[in-house]
């Protein structure tokens, strides 16, 4: 994973790449994952570029909290009444493939544990 701040998510925020956007506010954007790993697989990204959770600073606390509350709202709107999983991959060993912090909401089926 490189340290470049220009990612596919930056292009989605600027509407240079299409995405199935299901929620947006001034801090965050949520859209359906193009390679879903569950019947419901939604990504939530901050509009501010934070490359990875490991690089988040104390000044990011408001946006980080907002992302979790957005996950709750989006999961409710997606009808995930029986539960869901929120995942943040951080760094290469954590499975992060896009150098822009993002949350995965996975649901719509029973999820296994441990995840992998």
N, C-alpha and C positions, 0 to 999 in steps of 0.2 A: 504494500500500500504506500503510495507516494504521498508527499506532504502538500501537493497542489491543492488549492482551494477551489479550482474550477472542476466541477463534477457533473455527472448527469443530473443530480438533484439541483444544482445551481441552474441548469438549463430548464428544468421543470418549473422551478420557481419563476423564472423569467418567461415562461411559456414558449420557449424555443423548441421544446420536445413535448409532444402530447402525453398526457397522463389522464387516467380516469380519476379526477379529483373529486373527493366526496366531502371534504371540509377544508375551510380556509379562514383564518383570521389574521390579525396583524403580526402575530408571532410564529404561526405554524401552518403547515399544509399537510393534509392527509390524502392519500391516494391508494388505489388498489395495486398490489404487487403484480408485476407482469409474469412472474414465475411462482404462483402461489404454492405454499407448502401445506395448506389446509383449505377447507371450503371457504373460509373467510381469512384473508391475509392482506392486511392494510399496513402501509408504512406511514409514519408520522415523522416529519422533519421540521427542525427549526428553520425559520427564514434567515436567521443569523447563522453564518458559517461557524460551526464548532466541528473540528475535524473528527474528533473521537471523544468519548466520555473521559478517557484518560487525560485529555488536554483541557477539559472544562475547568474554569476558574470560579472562585467564590462569587464573582460578579455575574456569573451565569445562573445563579440559583433561581431567579424568577422564571427564566425561560425553561429551566429543567423541571421545575414544579408545574409549569404550564403544560409541558409536554405530557406529563402523567395525567393531569386532569383532562387534557384533550383526549388521551387514550381512553379514559373512562367514558367520556361523552360519545366518542366515535363507536366504541364497543356497544354502548346502549343503543345508539342509532342503527347499528348493524344487526340488532336483535340477538346479541349474544347473552341471553338470559341465563344459560346454564354454566357460564364461565368462559374464560379466555386466558390466554397467556400473553404477557408483554415481555419482549426480548430486546436487549440492547447488546449487540456484538461490539467488542472493543479490541482493536488491533488485529494483527494477522492471526495469532493463535486463538483469538476469540471468534474468528470467522468473519470479521468485518471486511467487506469487499468494496465498499464505496466510502471514500474519505470525507464523509459528512455524517455527523451524528444522526442516527435514525432509530426509531422504535418500530418493532414489528408487533402487530396485534394478530394473533393466531387464534382461530376458534371455529366453531361449527362442527366439531367432532371431539371425541375423547382424545386428549393428548397424552402421549407416553412420557414417563419419567424414569431414568434421566433422559434428557433430550438428545444427547449425542456426545 
